[in-house]
Amino acid sequence: MISVVILARNAARPLAATLRPLIPPAVDGIVRQVIVVDGRSCDSTAKVADDAGAEIVECAGDRGAQLADGAARARFPWLLFIDAGTVLEDGWEQIATTFMRRVDCGERAVAAGAFTLRLDDTGIAPRLIEQLVQLRCKIWRRPYGDQGLLIPRKLFDAVGGYKNLPMMEDIDLARRLGRSRLVMLDATAVISAEHYKQDGYLLRSTRNQLCQALYGAGFPMRLITRLYGKMEMAP
């Protein structure tokens, strides 16, 4: 049984798309709780969440704090963290259920699972980004938060959960899990390519990789955050 934690801010339209694939597994009793952590939205995000029967948590802190706040309210033994705008493709629940059953029955070691990323855009650039993400996940097991993370509550607590970080909270948690405790599931998470199209595929990908490299090298988070912000505002 899964508690879903969705991070949302001014995301009424993408939130509706994210909630839709959760309906069939909710009917089947697989998804038992949906928590929308609302970063003080100015649009109808809270109304969309309420109309869908989700629990709403308001939290204006950093991403790591918001995710931790949502996790603290989760009541079921498996947690699924996704961003508003991430859409899990049909059939994800069957793959997730098989994975959870194997972990719960001891058929495989306790581990978390992340989804395979796909961008909702056509052309060579998005396909190249997807391949690079798959390569990174295969070698280093470093999925980003928008790929979703399915994790047993006991493992989440054992590694210390999400830290209070303004960014890189997903990479931080993945590093503490390690390669042996993070599995790439054979199910797809479709995310919006809007930011890539706005910033340019090359620039956004380069910026992400640079920030990840600086974090891995031990640079202070305040410096990485400042650099990320400057690069985001660059023409």
C-alpha positions in Angstrom: 0.0 0.0 0.0 1.3 3.4 -1.1 1.2 6.9 0.3 1.9 9.3 -2.7 3.6 12.6 -1.9 3.3 15.2 -4.7 5.3 18.4 -4.7 3.3 21.3 -6.3 3.5 25.1 -6.6 1.2 27.0 -9.0 0.7 23.7 -10.8 -3.1 23.3 -11.1 -3.0 22.1 -14.7 0.0 19.7 -14.5 -1.2 18.5 -11.1 -4.5 17.3 -12.7 -2.4 15.3 -15.2 -0.3 13.8 -12.4 -3.3 12.7 -10.4 -5.0 11.0 -13.3 -2.8 7.8 -13.4 -3.3 7.4 -9.6 -7.0 6.8 -10.0 -6.9 3.1 -11.1 -4.5 2.0 -8.4 -6.5 3.9 -5.9 -9.6 2.0 -6.9 -7.6 -1.2 -6.6 -6.4 -0.3 -3.1 -2.8 0.0 -4.1 -2.6 3.8 -3.6 -4.2 4.5 -0.2 -3.2 8.1 0.4 -2.3 11.1 -1.8 -0.7 14.1 -0.1 -0.1 17.3 -2.1 2.5 19.5 -0.6 1.5 23.0 -1.8 4.3 25.6 -1.8 1.8 28.4 -1.2 0.4 28.5 -4.7 -1.4 31.5 -6.1 -3.5 29.5 -8.5 -6.1 26.8 -8.0 -3.6 24.0 -7.1 -5.2 23.5 -3.7 -8.7 23.2 -5.3 -7.5 20.7 -7.9 -6.0 18.6 -5.0 -9.1 18.9 -2.9 -11.5 18.0 -5.7 -9.4 14.8 -6.2 -9.7 13.9 -2.6 -6.0 14.5 -1.8 -4.7 15.7 1.5 -3.2 19.2 1.3 -0.2 20.3 3.2 1.0 23.9 2.9 4.7 24.3 3.2 6.8 27.3 2.0 10.2 25.8 2.8 12.8 24.5 0.5 12.1 21.4 -1.7 13.8 19.1 0.8 11.7 20.4 3.7 8.5 20.2 1.7 9.2 16.5 0.8 10.1 15.7 4.3 6.9 17.4 5.6 4.8 15.3 3.2 6.6 12.1 4.2 5.9 12.9 7.9 2.2 12.7 7.2 2.3 9.5 5.2 0.5 6.5 6.9 1.4 3.6 4.7 4.5 1.3 4.3 5.5 2.5 0.8 6.1 6.1 -0.2 6.0 7.4 -3.8 7.4 10.9 -4.3 6.6 12.7 -7.6 6.5 16.2 -8.8 3.3 17.9 -10.1 3.7 17.5 -13.9 5.2 14.0 -13.7 2.8 11.6 -15.4 3.2 7.9 -14.8 2.3 5.9 -17.9 -0.5 3.3 -17.9 0.5 0.0 -16.2 3.0 1.6 -13.8 1.1 0.1 -10.8 1.6 -3.5 -12.0 5.3 -3.0 -12.2 5.4 -1.2 -8.9 3.3 -3.9 -7.2 5.6 -6.6 -8.4 8.6 -4.7 -7.1 7.0 -4.0 -3.7 5.9 -7.6 -3.3 9.4 -9.0 -4.0 10.9 -6.6 -1.4 8.2 -7.2 1.2 8.5 -11.0 0.8 12.3 -11.0 1.0 12.7 -12.2 -2.6 15.1 -9.3 -3.2 17.0 -7.0 -0.9 15.3 -3.9 0.4 15.6 -1.1 -2.2 13.9 1.9 -3.7 12.8 2.2 -7.3 12.8 5.1 -9.8 11.0 5.4 -13.1 12.5 5.8 -16.6 12.3 9.4 -17.8 10.6 10.5 -21.0 10.2 14.1 -22.2 6.9 15.1 -23.9 8.7 16.6 -26.9 9.7 15.3 -30.3 13.0 15.5 -32.1 16.6 14.5 -31.6 17.4 16.7 -28.5 14.8 15.2 -26.1 15.7 11.7 -27.2 19.4 12.4 -26.5 18.6 13.8 -23.1 16.6 10.7 -22.3 19.5 8.5 -23.3 22.0 10.5 -21.2 19.7 10.3 -18.2 19.3 6.5 -18.7 23.1 6.2 -18.9 23.6 8.2 -15.7 21.0 6.1 -13.9 22.5 2.9 -15.1 26.1 3.8 -14.0 25.6 5.9 -10.9 22.0 5.3 -9.9 21.3 9.1 -9.7 17.7 9.6 -10.8 16.3 13.1 -10.5 13.2 13.8 -8.4 10.9 14.4 -11.4 11.5 10.7 -12.3 9.6 9.7 -9.2 10.9 7.6 -6.3 9.1 4.5 -4.8 10.7 3.6 -1.5 9.8 1.5 1.6 9.1 3.7 4.6 11.6 1.7 6.7 14.4 2.3 4.2 13.5 6.0 3.8 13.7 6.4 7.6 16.9 4.3 7.9 18.8 6.6 5.5 17.5 9.8 7.1 14.9 10.8 4.5 15.1 14.1 2.6 17.4 16.8 4.0 16.4 20.4 4.3 18.1 21.5 1.0 17.0 24.1 -1.5 18.0 21.8 -4.4 19.9 18.5 -5.1 17.8 16.9 -2.4 17.1 14.1 -4.8 20.7 13.5 -5.6 21.6 13.7 -1.9 19.1 10.9 -1.0 20.2 8.8 -4.0 23.8 9.0 -2.8 22.8 7.8 0.7 20.8 5.0 -0.8 23.8 3.9 -2.9 23.7 1.8 -6.2 22.8 -1.4 -4.5 19.6 0.0 -3.0 18.2 1.9 -6.0 16.6 0.1 -8.9 15.4 1.5 -12.2 11.9 0.2 -12.8 10.6 -0.8 -16.2 7.9 1.9 -16.2 8.0 5.4 -17.6 7.5 8.8 -16.1 6.7 11.5 -18.6 7.8 15.0 -17.7 7.3 18.3 -19.4 10.0 19.5 -21.7 8.9 23.1 -21.3 11.9 24.3 -19.3 14.3 22.6 -21.7 12.6 24.3 -24.6 12.7 27.7 -22.8 16.4 27.5 -21.7 17.7 25.4 -24.6 18.4 21.6 -24.2 22.2 22.1 -24.2 22.2 24.9 -21.6 19.8 23.3 -19.2 21.5 19.9 -19.4 24.9 21.5 -18.9 23.7 23.5 -16.0 22.2 20.5 -14.3 25.4 18.4 -14.8 27.6 21.2 -13.5 25.6 21.7 -10.4 25.6 18.0 -9.7 29.4 17.8 -10.2 29.9 20.7 -7.8 27.7 19.0 -5.3 29.6 15.8 -5.6 32.9 17.6 -5.2 31.7 19.0 -1.9 31.1 22.6 -2.8 28.8 24.6 -0.4 25.1 24.4 -1.3 24.7 28.2 -1.0 27.3 28.6 -3.8 25.7 26.0 -6.0 22.3 27.6 -5.5 23.6 31.0 -6.3 25.4 29.7 -9.5 22.2 27.9 -10.6 20.2 31.1 -10.2 22.7 33.2 -12.2 22.8 30.6 -15.0 19.0 30.4 -15.0 18.8 34.2 -15.5 21.5 34.3 -18.2 20.2 35.2 -21.7 
